[in-house]
């Protein structure tokens, strides 16, 4: 399938969706843009760049579990 982006005035939305609704789900899928997509994309790329450059610290599940246990034990009495 191909993806296109359509910008339209809000007053034509209903007519446009009505026209697009004539197609079956096998022929056409309407995808509404996530309003946070661009910000999430930017953050993901920044995180990946840190990971790729080696400037971020990775932990195993065991290490995280140990850190959580230590933190929790500080608040237990």
PDB file of N, H, CA, C and O in Angstrom:
ATOM      1  N   UNK A   1       0.845  -1.189   0.000  1.00  0.00           N
ATOM      2  CA  UNK A   1       0.000   0.000   0.000  1.00  0.00           C
ATOM      3  C   UNK A   1       0.881   1.239   0.000  1.00  0.00           C
ATOM      4  O   UNK A   1       1.997   1.213   0.519  1.00  0.00           O
ATOM      5  N   UNK A   2       0.396   2.290  -0.564  1.00  0.00           N
ATOM      6  H   UNK A   2      -0.511   2.311  -0.985  1.00  0.00           H
ATOM      7  CA  UNK A   2       1.055   3.592  -0.574  1.00  0.00           C
ATOM      8  C   UNK A   2       0.420   4.480   0.480  1.00  0.00           C
ATOM      9  O   UNK A   2      -0.742   4.289   0.838  1.00  0.00           O
ATOM     10  N   UNK A   3       1.167   5.437   0.971  1.00  0.00           N
ATOM     11  H   UNK A   3       2.111   5.592   0.680  1.00  0.00           H
ATOM     12  CA  UNK A   3       0.662   6.370   1.973  1.00  0.00           C
ATOM     13  C   UNK A   3       0.741   7.772   1.392  1.00  0.00           C
ATOM     14  O   UNK A   3       1.763   8.161   0.827  1.00  0.00           O
ATOM     15  N   UNK A   4      -0.339   8.526   1.531  1.00  0.00           N
ATOM     16  H   UNK A   4      -1.169   8.210   1.990  1.00  0.00           H
ATOM     17  CA  UNK A   4      -0.334   9.936   1.139  1.00  0.00           C
ATOM     18  C   UNK A   4      -0.822  10.759   2.321  1.00  0.00           C
ATOM     19  O   UNK A   4      -1.529  10.265   3.200  1.00  0.00           O
ATOM     20  N   UNK A   5      -0.436  11.991   2.318  1.00  0.00           N
ATOM     21  H   UNK A   5       0.138  12.392   1.604  1.00  0.00           H
ATOM     22  CA  UNK A   5      -0.887  12.910   3.365  1.00  0.00           C
ATOM     23  C   UNK A   5      -1.770  13.958   2.703  1.00  0.00           C
ATOM     24  O   UNK A   5      -1.389  14.560   1.699  1.00  0.00           O
ATOM     25  N   UNK A   6      -2.933  14.169   3.265  1.00  0.00           N
ATOM     26  H   UNK A   6      -3.242  13.681   4.081  1.00  0.00           H
ATOM     27  CA  UNK A   6      -3.881  15.129   2.712  1.00  0.00           C
ATOM     28  C   UNK A   6      -4.161  16.202   3.750  1.00  0.00           C
ATOM     29  O   UNK A   6      -4.533  15.902   4.884  1.00  0.00           O
ATOM     30  N   UNK A   7      -3.981  17.446   3.355  1.00  0.00           N
ATOM     31  H   UNK A   7      -3.678  17.690   2.433  1.00  0.00           H
ATOM     32  CA  UNK A   7      -4.376  18.559   4.216  1.00  0.00           C
ATOM     33  C   UNK A   7      -5.646  19.147   3.642  1.00  0.00           C
ATOM     34  O   UNK A   7      -5.757  19.338   2.431  1.00  0.00           O
ATOM     35  N   UNK A   8      -6.610  19.438   4.512  1.00  0.00           N
ATOM     36  H   UNK A   8      -6.519  19.283   5.496  1.00  0.00           H
ATOM     37  CA  UNK A   8      -7.891  19.944   4.046  1.00  0.00           C
ATOM     38  C   UNK A   8      -8.480  20.883   5.077  1.00  0.00           C
ATOM     39  O   UNK A   8      -8.116  20.854   6.253  1.00  0.00           O
ATOM     40  N   UNK A   9      -9.393  21.711   4.615  1.00  0.00           N
ATOM     41  H   UNK A   9      -9.689  21.735   3.660  1.00  0.00           H
ATOM     42  CA  UNK A   9     -10.098  22.613   5.531  1.00  0.00           C
ATOM     43  C   UNK A   9     -11.067  21.789   6.358  1.00  0.00           C
ATOM     44  O   UNK A   9     -11.575  20.772   5.886  1.00  0.00           O
ATOM     45  N   UNK A  10     -11.327  22.209   7.571  1.00  0.00           N
ATOM     46  H   UNK A  10     -10.914  23.035   7.955  1.00  0.00           H
ATOM     47  CA  UNK A  10     -12.199  21.452   8.473  1.00  0.00           C
ATOM     48  C   UNK A  10     -13.624  21.345   7.948  1.00  0.00           C
ATOM     49  O   UNK A  10     -14.335  20.400   8.291  1.00  0.00           O
ATOM     50  N   UNK A  11     -14.053  22.295   7.123  1.00  0.00           N
ATOM     51  H   UNK A  11     -13.476  23.063   6.845  1.00  0.00           H
ATOM     52  CA  UNK A  11     -15.433  22.245   6.629  1.00  0.00           C
ATOM     53  C   UNK A  11     -15.649  21.186   5.546  1.00  0.00           C
ATOM     54  O   UNK A  11     -16.797  20.918   5.190  1.00  0.00           O
ATOM     55  N   UNK A  12     -14.600  20.580   5.014  1.00  0.00           N
ATOM     56  H   UNK A  12     -13.668  20.797   5.303  1.00  0.00           H
ATOM     57  CA  UNK A  12     -14.753  19.522   4.004  1.00  0.00           C
ATOM     58  C   UNK A  12     -14.461  18.134   4.574  1.00  0.00           C
ATOM     59  O   UNK A  12     -14.504  17.145   3.843  1.00  0.00           O
ATOM     60  N   UNK A  13     -14.169  18.056   5.857  1.00  0.00           N
ATOM     61  H   UNK A  13     -14.134  18.860   6.451  1.00  0.00           H
ATOM     62  CA  UNK A  13     -13.790  16.781   6.460  1.00  0.00           C
ATOM     63  C   UNK A  13     -14.875  15.720   6.284  1.00  0.00           C
ATOM     64  O   UNK A  13     -14.583  14.599   5.865  1.00  0.00           O
ATOM     65  N   UNK A  14     -16.109  16.060   6.596  1.00  0.00           N
ATOM     66  H   UNK A  14     -16.347  16.970   6.936  1.00  0.00           H
ATOM     67  CA  UNK A  14     -17.200  15.083   6.506  1.00  0.00           C
ATOM     68  C   UNK A  14     -17.373  14.572   5.075  1.00  0.00           C
ATOM     69  O   UNK A  14     -17.538  13.372   4.859  1.00  0.00           O
ATOM     70  N   UNK A  15     -17.335  15.478   4.103  1.00  0.00           N
ATOM     71  H   UNK A  15     -17.201  16.454   4.279  1.00  0.00           H
ATOM     72  CA  UNK A  15     -17.479  15.065   2.700  1.00  0.00           C
ATOM     73  C   UNK A  15     -16.324  14.174   2.269  1.00  0.00           C
ATOM     74  O   UNK A  15     -16.517  13.181   1.568  1.00  0.00           O
ATOM     75  N   UNK A  16     -15.123  14.542   2.696  1.00  0.00           N
ATOM     76  H   UNK A  16     -14.967  15.350   3.266  1.00  0.00           H
ATOM     77  CA  UNK A  16     -13.951  13.756   2.332  1.00  0.00           C
ATOM     78  C   UNK A  16     -14.020  12.355   2.933  1.00  0.00           C
ATOM     79  O   UNK A  16     -13.737  11.371   2.250  1.00  0.00           O
ATOM     80  N   UNK A  17     -14.395  12.262   4.210  1.00  0.00           N
ATOM     81  H   UNK A  17     -14.624  13.061   4.765  1.00  0.00           H
ATOM     82  CA  UNK A  17     -14.511  10.956   4.859  1.00  0.00           C
ATOM     83  C   UNK A  17     -15.625  10.124   4.231  1.00  0.00           C
ATOM     84  O   UNK A  17     -15.518   8.901   4.150  1.00  0.00           O
ATOM     85  N   UNK A  18     -16.684  10.778   3.791  1.00  0.00           N
ATOM     86  H   UNK A  18     -16.771  11.772   3.857  1.00  0.00           H
ATOM     87  CA  UNK A  18     -17.776  10.070   3.124  1.00  0.00           C
ATOM     88  C   UNK A  18     -17.288   9.445   1.813  1.00  0.00           C
ATOM     89  O   UNK A  18     -17.594   8.290   1.515  1.00  0.00           O
ATOM     90  N   UNK A  19     -16.537  10.211   1.045  1.00  0.00           N
ATOM     91  H   UNK A  19     -16.288  11.149   1.287  1.00  0.00           H
ATOM     92  CA  UNK A  19     -15.982   9.698  -0.217  1.00  0.00           C
ATOM     93  C   UNK A  19     -15.019   8.552   0.049  1.00  0.00           C
ATOM     94  O   UNK A  19     -15.083   7.515  -0.612  1.00  0.00           O
ATOM     95  N   UNK A  20     -14.137   8.733   1.005  1.00  0.00           N
ATOM     96  H   UNK A  20     -14.085   9.575   1.542  1.00  0.00           H
ATOM     97  CA  UNK A  20     -13.154   7.688   1.316  1.00  0.00           C
ATOM     98  C   UNK A  20     -13.827   6.446   1.897  1.00  0.00           C
ATOM     99  O   UNK A  20     -13.316   5.336   1.753  1.00  0.00           O
ATOM    100  N   UNK A  21     -14.977   6.636   2.555  1.00  0.00           N
ATOM    101  H   UNK A  21     -15.391   7.539   2.672  1.00  0.00           H
ATOM    102  CA  UNK A  21     -15.707   5.521   3.141  1.00  0.00           C
ATOM    103  C   UNK A  21     -16.277   4.564   2.112  1.00  0.00           C
ATOM    104  O   UNK A  21     -16.706   3.466   2.468  1.00  0.00           O
ATOM    105  N   UNK A  22     -16.293   4.951   0.848  1.00  0.00           N
ATOM    106  H   UNK A  22     -15.945   5.843   0.559  1.00  0.00           H
ATOM    107  CA  UNK A  22     -16.794   4.080  -0.230  1.00  0.00           C
ATOM    108  C   UNK A  22     -15.842   2.922  -0.517  1.00  0.00           C
ATOM    109  O   UNK A  22     -16.237   1.939  -1.144  1.00  0.00           O
ATOM    110  N   UNK A  23     -14.604   3.028  -0.070  1.00  0.00           N
ATOM    111  H   UNK A  23     -14.283   3.826   0.439  1.00  0.00           H
ATOM    112  CA  UNK A  23     -13.616   1.982  -0.314  1.00  0.00           C
ATOM    113  C   UNK A  23     -13.670   0.948   0.808  1.00  0.00           C
ATOM    114  O   UNK A  23     -14.014   1.276   1.944  1.00  0.00           O
ATOM    115  N   UNK A  24     -13.334  -0.291   0.489  1.00  0.00           N
ATOM    116  H   UNK A  24     -13.055  -0.558  -0.434  1.00  0.00           H
ATOM    117  CA  UNK A  24     -13.297  -1.346   1.506  1.00  0.00           C
ATOM    118  C   UNK A  24     -12.024  -1.195   2.337  1.00  0.00           C
ATOM    119  O   UNK A  24     -11.094  -0.491   1.943  1.00  0.00           O
ATOM    120  N   UNK A  25     -11.994  -1.857   3.478  1.00  0.00           N
ATOM    121  H   UNK A  25     -12.749  -2.429   3.798  1.00  0.00           H
ATOM    122  CA  UNK A  25     -10.817  -1.775   4.348  1.00  0.00           C
ATOM    123  C   UNK A  25      -9.594  -2.444   3.712  1.00  0.00           C
ATOM    124  O   UNK A  25      -8.461  -2.166   4.105  1.00  0.00           O
ATOM    125  N   UNK A  26      -9.820  -3.323   2.735  1.00  0.00           N
ATOM    126  H   UNK A  26     -10.741  -3.549   2.416  1.00  0.00           H
ATOM    127  CA  UNK A  26      -8.697  -3.918   2.006  1.00  0.00           C
ATOM    128  C   UNK A  26      -8.084  -2.929   1.022  1.00  0.00           C
ATOM    129  O   UNK A  26      -6.902  -3.022   0.691  1.00  0.00           O
ATOM    130  N   UNK A  27      -8.897  -1.980   0.554  1.00  0.00           N
ATOM    131  H   UNK A  27      -9.858  -1.905   0.823  1.00  0.00           H
ATOM    132  CA  UNK A  27      -8.439  -1.016  -0.433  1.00  0.00           C
ATOM    133  C   UNK A  27      -7.853   0.247   0.182  1.00  0.00           C
ATOM    134  O   UNK A  27      -6.952   0.866  -0.383  1.00  0.00           O
ATOM    135  N   UNK A  28      -8.375   0.621   1.344  1.00  0.00           N
ATOM    136  H   UNK A  28      -9.107   0.118   1.803  1.00  0.00           H
ATOM    137  CA  UNK A  28      -8.010   1.908   1.917  1.00  0.00           C
ATOM    138  C   UNK A  28      -8.068   1.847   3.437  1.00  0.00           C
ATOM    139  O   UNK A  28      -9.014   1.307   4.011  1.00  0.00           O
ATOM    140  N   UNK A  29      -7.072   2.392   4.068  1.00  0.00           N
ATOM    141  H   UNK A  29      -6.304   2.831   3.601  1.00  0.00           H
ATOM    142  CA  UNK A  29      -7.056   2.498   5.523  1.00  0.00           C
ATOM    143  C   UNK A  29      -6.817   3.965   5.875  1.00  0.00           C
ATOM    144  O   UNK A  29      -5.841   4.567   5.429  1.00  0.00           O
ATOM    145  N   UNK A  30      -7.711   4.526   6.671  1.00  0.00           N
ATOM    146  H   UNK A  30      -8.504   4.037   7.033  1.00  0.00           H
ATOM    147  CA  UNK A  30      -7.574   5.922   7.082  1.00  0.00           C
ATOM    148  C   UNK A  30      -6.770   5.965   8.376  1.00  0.00           C
ATOM    149  O   UNK A  30      -7.154   5.358   9.376  1.00  0.00           O
ATOM    150  N   UNK A  31      -5.666   6.677   8.346  1.00  0.00           N
ATOM    151  H   UNK A  31      -5.355   7.170   7.534  1.00  0.00           H
ATOM    152  CA  UNK A  31      -4.776   6.790   9.500  1.00  0.00           C
ATOM    153  C   UNK A  31      -4.773   8.248   9.937  1.00  0.00           C
ATOM    154  O   UNK A  31      -4.343   9.123   9.185  1.00  0.00           O
ATOM    155  N   UNK A  32      -5.247   8.512  11.139  1.00  0.00           N
ATOM    156  H   UNK A  32      -5.597   7.801  11.750  1.00  0.00           H
ATOM    157  CA  UNK A  32      -5.231   9.866  11.669  1.00  0.00           C
ATOM    158  C   UNK A  32      -3.892  10.094  12.353  1.00  0.00           C
ATOM    159  O   UNK A  32      -3.409   9.241  13.098  1.00  0.00           O
ATOM    160  N   UNK A  33      -3.306  11.233  12.096  1.00  0.00           N
ATOM    161  H   UNK A  33      -3.698  11.926  11.491  1.00  0.00           H
ATOM    162  CA  UNK A  33      -1.978  11.553  12.625  1.00  0.00           C
ATOM    163  C   UNK A  33      -2.018  11.741  14.139  1.00  0.00           C
ATOM    164  O   UNK A  33      -2.893  12.417  14.681  1.00  0.00           O
ATOM    165  N   UNK A  34      -1.051  11.127  14.795  1.00  0.00           N
ATOM    166  H   UNK A  34      -0.340  10.578  14.355  1.00  0.00           H
ATOM    167  CA  UNK A  34      -0.877  11.307  16.230  1.00  0.00           C
ATOM    168  C   UNK A  34      -0.330  12.724  16.457  1.00  0.00           C
ATOM    169  O   UNK A  34       0.702  13.080  15.888  1.00  0.00           O
ATOM    170  N   UNK A  35      -1.007  13.532  17.279  1.00  0.00           N
ATOM    171  H   UNK A  35      -1.845  13.243  17.741  1.00  0.00           H
ATOM    172  CA  UNK A  35      -0.536  14.908  17.478  1.00  0.00           C
ATOM    173  C   UNK A  35       0.861  14.983  18.107  1.00  0.00           C
ATOM    174  O   UNK A  35       1.536  16.006  17.991  1.00  0.00           O
ATOM    175  N   UNK A  36       1.293  13.916  18.765  1.00  0.00           N
ATOM    176  H   UNK A  36       0.744  13.085  18.859  1.00  0.00           H
ATOM    177  CA  UNK A  36       2.610  13.904  19.399  1.00  0.00           C
ATOM    178  C   UNK A  36       3.670  13.226  18.533  1.00  0.00           C
ATOM    179  O   UNK A  36       4.803  13.041  18.979  1.00  0.00           O
ATOM    180  N   UNK A  37       3.321  12.852  17.302  1.00  0.00           N
ATOM    181  H   UNK A  37       2.401  13.002  16.939  1.00  0.00           H
ATOM    182  CA  UNK A  37       4.223  12.086  16.458  1.00  0.00           C
ATOM    183  C   UNK A  37       5.574  12.777  16.271  1.00  0.00           C
ATOM    184  O   UNK A  37       6.615  12.155  16.482  1.00  0.00           O
ATOM    185  N   UNK A  38       5.572  14.042  15.882  1.00  0.00           N
ATOM    186  H   UNK A  38       4.727  14.548  15.711  1.00  0.00           H
ATOM    187  CA  UNK A  38       6.832  14.742  15.607  1.00  0.00           C
ATOM    188  C   UNK A  38       7.709  14.841  16.851  1.00  0.00           C
ATOM    189  O   UNK A  38       8.924  14.665  16.769  1.00  0.00           O
ATOM    190  N   UNK A  39       7.094  15.124  18.010  1.00  0.00           N
ATOM    191  H   UNK A  39       6.107  15.267  18.076  1.00  0.00           H
ATOM    192  CA  UNK A  39       7.868  15.197  19.257  1.00  0.00           C
ATOM    193  C   UNK A  39       8.416  13.823  19.636  1.00  0.00           C
ATOM    194  O   UNK A  39       9.575  13.707  20.036  1.00  0.00           O
ATOM    195  N   UNK A  40       7.595  12.784  19.514  1.00  0.00           N
ATOM    196  H   UNK A  40       6.653  12.878  19.190  1.00  0.00           H
ATOM    197  CA  UNK A  40       8.060  11.423  19.822  1.00  0.00           C
ATOM    198  C   UNK A  40       9.179  11.006  18.887  1.00  0.00           C
ATOM    199  O   UNK A  40      10.139  10.366  19.316  1.00  0.00           O
ATOM    200  N   UNK A  41       9.068  11.359  17.622  1.00  0.00           N
ATOM    201  H   UNK A  41       8.288  11.879  17.273  1.00  0.00           H
ATOM    202  CA  UNK A  41      10.100  11.039  16.638  1.00  0.00           C
ATOM    203  C   UNK A  41      11.418  11.723  17.008  1.00  0.00           C
ATOM    204  O   UNK A  41      12.482  11.107  16.960  1.00  0.00           O
ATOM    205  N   UNK A  42      11.332  13.008  17.378  1.00  0.00           N
ATOM    206  H   UNK A  42      10.467  13.508  17.417  1.00  0.00           H
ATOM    207  CA  UNK A  42      12.539  13.753  17.765  1.00  0.00           C
ATOM    208  C   UNK A  42      13.205  13.118  18.980  1.00  0.00           C
ATOM    209  O   UNK A  42      14.423  12.941  19.006  1.00  0.00           O
ATOM    210  N   UNK A  43      12.394  12.772  19.994  1.00  0.00           N
ATOM    211  H   UNK A  43      11.405  12.915  19.972  1.00  0.00           H
ATOM    212  CA  UNK A  43      12.943  12.157  21.210  1.00  0.00           C
ATOM    213  C   UNK A  43      13.546  10.787  20.926  1.00  0.00           C
ATOM    214  O   UNK A  43      14.593  10.439  21.471  1.00  0.00           O
ATOM    215  N   UNK A  44      12.887  10.015  20.074  1.00  0.00           N
ATOM    216  H   UNK A  44      12.036  10.298  19.631  1.00  0.00           H
ATOM    217  CA  UNK A  44      13.396   8.697  19.720  1.00  0.00           C
ATOM    218  C   UNK A  44      14.735   8.801  19.004  1.00  0.00           C
ATOM    219  O   UNK A  44      15.660   8.046  19.302  1.00  0.00           O
ATOM    220  N   UNK A  45      14.843   9.732  18.064  1.00  0.00           N
ATOM    221  H   UNK A  45      14.091  10.346  17.822  1.00  0.00           H
ATOM    222  CA  UNK A  45      16.101   9.916  17.354  1.00  0.00           C
ATOM    223  C   UNK A  45      17.213  10.383  18.301  1.00  0.00           C
ATOM    224  O   UNK A  45      18.357   9.946  18.176  1.00  0.00           O
ATOM    225  N   UNK A  46      16.881  11.262  19.240  1.00  0.00           N
ATOM    226  H   UNK A  46      15.951  11.617  19.341  1.00  0.00           H
ATOM    227  CA  UNK A  46      17.877  11.728  20.206  1.00  0.00           C
ATOM    228  C   UNK A  46      18.340  10.584  21.099  1.00  0.00           C
ATOM    229  O   UNK A  46      19.532  10.454  21.378  1.00  0.00           O
ATOM    230  N   UNK A  47      17.406   9.758  21.546  1.00  0.00           N
ATOM    231  H   UNK A  47      16.438   9.864  21.319  1.00  0.00           H
ATOM    232  CA  UNK A  47      17.752   8.611  22.386  1.00  0.00           C
ATOM    233  C   UNK A  47      18.605   7.617  21.615  1.00  0.00           C
ATOM    234  O   UNK A  47      19.585   7.093  22.144  1.00  0.00           O
ATOM    235  N   UNK A  48      18.236   7.356  20.373  1.00  0.00           N
ATOM    236  H   UNK A  48      17.440   7.782  19.943  1.00  0.00           H
ATOM    237  CA  UNK A  48      19.010   6.430  19.535  1.00  0.00           C
ATOM    238  C   UNK A  48      20.425   6.959  19.300  1.00  0.00           C
ATOM    239  O   UNK A  48      21.382   6.185  19.307  1.00  0.00           O
ATOM    240  N   UNK A  49      20.564   8.267  19.091  1.00  0.00           N
ATOM    241  H   UNK A  49      19.786   8.895  19.085  1.00  0.00           H
ATOM    242  CA  UNK A  49      21.886   8.857  18.883  1.00  0.00           C
ATOM    243  C   UNK A  49      22.762   8.662  20.118  1.00  0.00           C
ATOM    244  O   UNK A  49      23.949   8.359  19.990  1.00  0.00           O
ATOM    245  N   UNK A  50      22.186   8.834  21.323  1.00  0.00           N
ATOM    246  H   UNK A  50      21.222   9.080  21.426  1.00  0.00           H
ATOM    247  CA  UNK A  50      22.939   8.609  22.560  1.00  0.00           C
ATOM    248  C   UNK A  50      23.341   7.151  22.695  1.00  0.00           C
ATOM    249  O   UNK A  50      24.465   6.845  23.095  1.00  0.00           O
ATOM    250  N   UNK A  51      22.435   6.263  22.366  1.00  0.00           N
ATOM    251  H   UNK A  51      21.522   6.512  22.041  1.00  0.00           H
ATOM    252  CA  UNK A  51      22.711   4.830  22.436  1.00  0.00           C
ATOM    253  C   UNK A  51      23.819   4.445  21.470  1.00  0.00           C
ATOM    254  O   UNK A  51      24.741   3.709  21.823  1.00  0.00           O
ATOM    255  N   UNK A  52      23.718   4.950  20.252  1.00  0.00           N
ATOM    256  H   UNK A  52      22.970   5.547  19.966  1.00  0.00           H
ATOM    257  CA  UNK A  52      24.694   4.631  19.212  1.00  0.00           C
ATOM    258  C   UNK A  52      26.082   5.182  19.546  1.00  0.00           C
ATOM    259  O   UNK A  52      27.093   4.550  19.237  1.00  0.00           O
ATOM    260  N   UNK A  53      26.131   6.359  20.176  1.00  0.00           N
ATOM    261  H   UNK A  53      25.311   6.872  20.426  1.00  0.00           H
ATOM    262  CA  UNK A  53      27.409   6.984  20.498  1.00  0.00           C
ATOM    263  C   UNK A  53      28.036   6.422  21.770  1.00  0.00           C
ATOM    264  O   UNK A  53      29.209   6.665  22.051  1.00  0.00           O
ATOM    265  N   UNK A  54      27.249   5.670  22.535  1.00  0.00           N
ATOM    266  H   UNK A  54      26.295   5.472  22.306  1.00  0.00           H
ATOM    267  CA  UNK A  54      27.776   5.094  23.766  1.00  0.00           C
ATOM    268  C   UNK A  54      27.714   6.027  24.955  1.00  0.00           C
ATOM    269  O   UNK A  54      28.332   5.744  25.981  1.00  0.00           O
ATOM    270  N   UNK A  55      26.990   7.132  24.856  1.00  0.00           N
ATOM    271  H   UNK A  55      26.488   7.362  24.023  1.00  0.00           H
ATOM    272  CA  UNK A  55      26.924   8.092  25.961  1.00  0.00           C
ATOM    273  C   UNK A  55      25.786   7.798  26.933  1.00  0.00           C
ATOM    274  O   UNK A  55      25.565   8.562  27.872  1.00  0.00           O
ATOM    275  N   UNK A  56      25.075   6.722  26.726  1.00  0.00           N
ATOM    276  H   UNK A  56      25.253   6.101  25.963  1.00  0.00           H
ATOM    277  CA  UNK A  56      23.998   6.349  27.638  1.00  0.00           C
ATOM    278  C   UNK A  56      24.335   5.026  28.310  1.00  0.00           C
ATOM    279  O   UNK A  56      25.033   4.198  27.726  1.00  0.00           O
ATOM    280  N   UNK A  57      23.858   4.821  29.505  1.00  0.00           N
ATOM    281  H   UNK A  57      23.291   5.494  29.980  1.00  0.00           H
ATOM    282  CA  UNK A  57      24.130   3.608  30.268  1.00  0.00           C
ATOM    283  C   UNK A  57      22.964   2.650  30.133  1.00  0.00           C
ATOM    284  O   UNK A  57      21.809   3.035  30.316  1.00  0.00           O
ATOM    285  N   UNK A  58      23.265   1.412  29.814  1.00  0.00           N
ATOM    286  H   UNK A  58      24.203   1.099  29.665  1.00  0.00           H
ATOM    287  CA  UNK A  58      22.242   0.378  29.724  1.00  0.00           C
ATOM    288  C   UNK A  58      22.350  -0.530  30.936  1.00  0.00           C
ATOM    289  O   UNK A  58      23.444  -0.758  31.454  1.00  0.00           O
ATOM    290  N   UNK A  59      21.208  -1.053  31.391  1.00  0.00           N
ATOM    291  H   UNK A  59      20.320  -0.868  30.970  1.00  0.00           H
ATOM    292  CA  UNK A  59      21.158  -1.930  32.542  1.00  0.00           C
ATOM    293  C   UNK A  59      20.461  -3.231  32.179  1.00  0.00           C
ATOM    294  O   UNK A  59      19.559  -3.249  31.342  1.00  0.00           O
ATOM    295  N   UNK A  60      20.881  -4.316  32.810  1.00  0.00           N
ATOM    296  H   UNK A  60      21.614  -4.302  33.490  1.00  0.00           H
ATOM    297  CA  UNK A  60      20.179  -5.585  32.648  1.00  0.00           C
ATOM    298  C   UNK A  60      18.967  -5.571  33.567  1.00  0.00           C
ATOM    299  O   UNK A  60      18.872  -4.731  34.463  1.00  0.00           O
ATOM    300  N   UNK A  61      18.053  -6.487  33.351  1.00  0.00           N
ATOM    301  H   UNK A  61      18.130  -7.169  32.624  1.00  0.00           H
ATOM    302  CA  UNK A  61      16.887  -6.582  34.232  1.00  0.00           C
ATOM    303  C   UNK A  61      17.310  -6.867  35.664  1.00  0.00           C
ATOM    304  O   UNK A  61      16.697  -6.365  36.606  1.00  0.00           O
ATOM    305  N   UNK A  62      18.343  -7.663  35.830  1.00  0.00           N
ATOM    306  H   UNK A  62      18.840  -8.071  35.064  1.00  0.00           H
ATOM    307  CA  UNK A  62      18.830  -7.984  37.170  1.00  0.00           C
ATOM    308  C   UNK A  62      19.371  -6.744  37.867  1.00  0.00           C
ATOM    309  O   UNK A  62      19.142  -6.553  39.062  1.00  0.00           O
ATOM    310  N   UNK A  63      20.093  -5.895  37.124  1.00  0.00           N
ATOM    311  H   UNK A  63      20.279  -6.051  36.154  1.00  0.00           H
ATOM    312  CA  UNK A  63      20.632  -4.668  37.709  1.00  0.00           C
ATOM    313  C   UNK A  63      19.502  -3.709  38.114  1.00  0.00           C
ATOM    314  O   UNK A  63      19.557  -3.096  39.180  1.00  0.00           O
ATOM    315  N   UNK A  64      18.501  -3.587  37.275  1.00  0.00           N
ATOM    316  H   UNK A  64      18.457  -4.085  36.409  1.00  0.00           H
ATOM    317  CA  UNK A  64      17.368  -2.721  37.591  1.00  0.00           C
ATOM    318  C   UNK A  64      16.625  -3.256  38.807  1.00  0.00           C
ATOM    319  O   UNK A  64      16.240  -2.486  39.687  1.00  0.00           O
ATOM    320  N   UNK A  65      16.424  -4.562  38.863  1.00  0.00           N
ATOM    321  H   UNK A  65      16.737  -5.188  38.148  1.00  0.00           H
ATOM    322  CA  UNK A  65      15.755  -5.168  40.008  1.00  0.00           C
ATOM    323  C   UNK A  65      16.526  -4.883  41.291  1.00  0.00           C
ATOM    324  O   UNK A  65      15.928  -4.558  42.316  1.00  0.00           O
ATOM    325  N   UNK A  66      17.834  -5.001  41.240  1.00  0.00           N
ATOM    326  H   UNK A  66      18.320  -5.265  40.407  1.00  0.00           H
ATOM    327  CA  UNK A  66      18.670  -4.733  42.415  1.00  0.00           C
ATOM    328  C   UNK A  66      18.558  -3.270  42.843  1.00  0.00           C
ATOM    329  O   UNK A  66      18.456  -2.981  44.036  1.00  0.00           O
ATOM    330  N   UNK A  67      18.576  -2.340  41.874  1.00  0.00           N
ATOM    331  H   UNK A  67      18.659  -2.575  40.906  1.00  0.00           H
ATOM    332  CA  UNK A  67      18.449  -0.917  42.200  1.00  0.00           C
ATOM    333  C   UNK A  67      17.092  -0.622  42.838  1.00  0.00           C
ATOM    334  O   UNK A  67      17.001   0.144  43.797  1.00  0.00           O
ATOM    335  N   UNK A  68      16.045  -1.234  42.299  1.00  0.00           N
ATOM    336  H   UNK A  68      16.118  -1.857  41.519  1.00  0.00           H
ATOM    337  CA  UNK A  68      14.712  -1.032  42.865  1.00  0.00           C
ATOM    338  C   UNK A  68      14.615  -1.590  44.275  1.00  0.00           C
ATOM    339  O   UNK A  68      14.039  -0.957  45.160  1.00  0.00           O
ATOM    340  N   UNK A  69      15.167  -2.754  44.482  1.00  0.00           N
ATOM    341  H   UNK A  69      15.634  -3.269  43.763  1.00  0.00           H
ATOM    342  CA  UNK A  69      15.148  -3.356  45.824  1.00  0.00           C
ATOM    343  C   UNK A  69      15.864  -2.465  46.831  1.00  0.00           C
ATOM    344  O   UNK A  69      15.383  -2.280  47.948  1.00  0.00           O
ATOM    345  N   UNK A  70      17.014  -1.909  46.442  1.00  0.00           N
ATOM    346  H   UNK A  70      17.405  -2.059  45.534  1.00  0.00           H
ATOM    347  CA  UNK A  70      17.752  -1.015  47.340  1.00  0.00           C
ATOM    348  C   UNK A  70      16.934   0.246  47.646  1.00  0.00           C
ATOM    349  O   UNK A  70      16.885   0.693  48.792  1.00  0.00           O
ATOM    350  N   UNK A  71      16.299   0.811  46.630  1.00  0.00           N
ATOM    351  H   UNK A  71      16.338   0.448  45.699  1.00  0.00           H
ATOM    352  CA  UNK A  71      15.492   2.007  46.819  1.00  0.00           C
ATOM    353  C   UNK A  71      14.296   1.729  47.727  1.00  0.00           C
ATOM    354  O   UNK A  71      14.002   2.507  48.634  1.00  0.00           O
ATOM    355  N   UNK A  72      13.618   0.629  47.481  1.00  0.00           N
ATOM    356  H   UNK A  72      13.857  -0.003  46.744  1.00  0.00           H
ATOM    357  CA  UNK A  72      12.448   0.267  48.283  1.00  0.00           C
ATOM    358  C   UNK A  72      12.853  -0.003  49.735  1.00  0.00           C
ATOM    359  O   UNK A  72      12.141   0.384  50.662  1.00  0.00           O
ATOM    360  N   UNK A  73      13.986  -0.661  49.928  1.00  0.00           N
ATOM    361  H   UNK A  73      14.564  -0.975  49.175  1.00  0.00           H
ATOM    362  CA  UNK A  73      14.411  -0.991  51.292  1.00  0.00           C
ATOM    363  C   UNK A  73      14.744   0.258  52.111  1.00  0.00           C
ATOM    364  O   UNK A  73      14.675   0.225  53.340  1.00  0.00           O
ATOM    365  N   UNK A  74      15.100   1.347  51.452  1.00  0.00           N
ATOM    366  H   UNK A  74      15.156   1.374  50.454  1.00  0.00           H
ATOM    367  CA  UNK A  74      15.398   2.602  52.158  1.00  0.00           C
ATOM    368  C   UNK A  74      14.132   3.180  52.794  1.00  0.00           C
ATOM    369  O   UNK A  74      14.220   3.920  53.774  1.00  0.00           O
ATOM    370  N   UNK A  75      12.967   2.856  52.256  1.00  0.00           N
ATOM    371  H   UNK A  75      12.895   2.254  51.460  1.00  0.00           H
ATOM    372  CA  UNK A  75      11.715   3.418  52.752  1.00  0.00           C
ATOM    373  C   UNK A  75      10.930   2.452  53.611  1.00  0.00           C
ATOM    374  O   UNK A  75       9.863   2.802  54.114  1.00  0.00           O
ATOM    375  N   UNK A  76      11.434   1.247  53.789  1.00  0.00           N
ATOM    376  H   UNK A  76      12.301   0.963  53.380  1.00  0.00           H
ATOM    377  CA  UNK A  76      10.761   0.269  54.622  1.00  0.00           C
ATOM    378  C   UNK A  76      11.267   0.354  56.056  1.00  0.00           C
ATOM    379  O   UNK A  76      12.436   0.650  56.303  1.00  0.00           O
ATOM    380  N   UNK A  77      10.390   0.098  56.968  1.00  0.00           N
ATOM    381  H   UNK A  77       9.440  -0.142  56.768  1.00  0.00           H
ATOM    382  CA  UNK A  77      10.797   0.044  58.389  1.00  0.00           C
ATOM    383  C   UNK A  77      10.074  -1.050  59.087  1.00  0.00           C
ATOM    384  O   UNK A  77      10.276  -1.258  60.283  1.00  0.00           O
TER     385      UNK A  77
END
